[in-house]
Amino acid sequence: MQNTIKPITVSNLEEFSAAWNRHDIDALMSFMSEECIFQTAAGPHAWGSRHVGTAAVRTAFESAWLLVPDAQWLHGKHFVHGNLGISEWTFTGTAADGSRIESDGVDIFTFKDGKILLKNVFRKNCPNLPSIK
């Protein structure tokens, strides 16, 4: 029997990134495995915070837009090699105090059966910029 599972491609990561910028949670979750894991850039552990399973990952993804309603991930560059992938981006948005966030980062992905199993985020830690008035 022939394998009908299509591997993740650079085009898939471009679509995933576009869904983040549209704040489209349903589209994002369509890329995620049932056993998905999301490891954040910040948190109390060496790995940041870890969210396991679709319900927990969905909630964690949505929290990004609650904390930074105008969040965008710009200048994306995407790479795929087998079951591993990387997306580079610049995160921008407005913090609750009105300051501007601009920080480079990467997602390191592990894929399984044509879906994202692990999304592991790393982001530069730099001070926010003054608000534009």
C-alpha positions in Angstrom: 0.0 0.0 0.0 1.3 3.4 -0.9 1.8 6.1 1.7 -0.7 8.9 1.0 0.5 11.3 3.8 2.1 14.3 2.2 5.2 15.6 3.9 5.4 19.2 5.3 6.9 21.6 2.8 8.2 25.2 2.8 4.8 26.2 1.3 3.0 24.6 4.3 5.2 26.7 6.7 4.4 29.8 4.6 0.7 29.0 5.0 1.1 28.4 8.7 2.8 31.8 9.1 0.1 33.5 7.1 -2.5 32.0 9.5 -0.7 33.5 12.5 -0.8 36.9 10.9 -4.5 36.6 10.1 -5.1 35.4 13.7 -6.8 32.4 12.3 -6.9 29.8 15.0 -8.8 27.1 13.0 -6.3 27.3 10.2 -3.4 27.1 12.6 -4.8 24.0 14.3 -5.3 22.3 11.0 -1.5 22.1 10.7 -1.1 20.6 14.2 -0.9 16.9 15.1 -3.4 15.5 17.6 -0.4 14.9 19.9 1.0 18.4 19.3 3.3 20.2 21.7 4.0 23.9 21.9 7.0 25.1 23.8 7.0 28.9 24.3 9.9 31.3 24.3 9.4 32.3 28.0 8.4 30.4 31.1 9.6 29.0 34.3 11.6 26.1 32.8 14.6 25.7 30.5 12.1 25.0 27.7 9.8 27.9 28.5 6.3 26.7 29.1 5.0 23.5 27.5 1.5 23.0 26.2 0.5 19.4 25.2 -2.5 18.4 23.1 -4.8 20.3 20.8 -6.9 22.0 23.5 -3.9 23.3 25.4 -2.0 24.3 22.3 -5.1 26.1 20.9 -5.5 28.1 24.1 -1.8 29.0 24.2 -1.8 30.1 20.5 -4.9 32.3 21.1 -3.3 33.9 24.1 -0.6 35.5 21.9 -3.4 37.6 20.3 -5.0 38.4 23.6 -1.7 39.8 25.0 -0.7 41.6 21.8 -3.8 42.2 19.7 -1.9 43.5 16.7 0.7 40.8 16.7 2.4 40.0 13.4 5.3 37.7 12.4 7.1 39.4 9.5 9.9 38.7 7.1 9.4 34.9 7.3 12.0 32.5 6.0 11.2 28.9 6.1 13.3 25.7 5.7 12.3 22.0 5.7 14.5 18.9 5.9 12.7 15.7 6.3 10.8 15.7 9.6 12.4 19.0 10.8 11.7 22.6 9.9 12.6 26.1 10.8 10.8 29.4 10.4 12.6 32.7 11.0 10.6 35.8 11.6 10.4 39.3 13.3 7.7 39.5 15.8 6.0 43.0 16.0 3.1 44.4 18.0 2.0 46.8 20.7 2.4 45.9 24.4 -0.3 46.8 26.9 1.6 49.9 28.0 1.7 51.2 24.4 5.4 50.4 23.8 6.3 48.6 20.5 7.6 45.1 20.4 10.1 44.2 17.7 12.1 41.0 18.2 13.6 38.4 15.9 12.9 34.7 16.5 12.7 31.2 15.2 10.3 28.3 15.4 11.9 24.9 15.3 9.5 22.2 14.2 9.3 18.5 14.4 6.8 16.9 11.9 5.0 13.6 12.2 2.6 12.1 9.6 2.4 15.4 7.6 1.5 17.5 10.6 3.4 19.7 13.2 4.1 17.6 16.2 6.3 20.1 18.0 6.5 23.9 17.7 9.5 25.1 19.8 9.9 28.9 19.9 13.0 30.9 20.5 12.9 34.7 20.5 15.5 37.5 21.2 15.0 39.2 24.5 15.2 42.9 23.9 13.6 46.0 25.4 10.4 47.3 23.9 10.6 50.5 21.8 8.8 53.7 22.8 5.2 54.1 21.5 4.6 56.0 18.3 2.4 59.0 18.9 
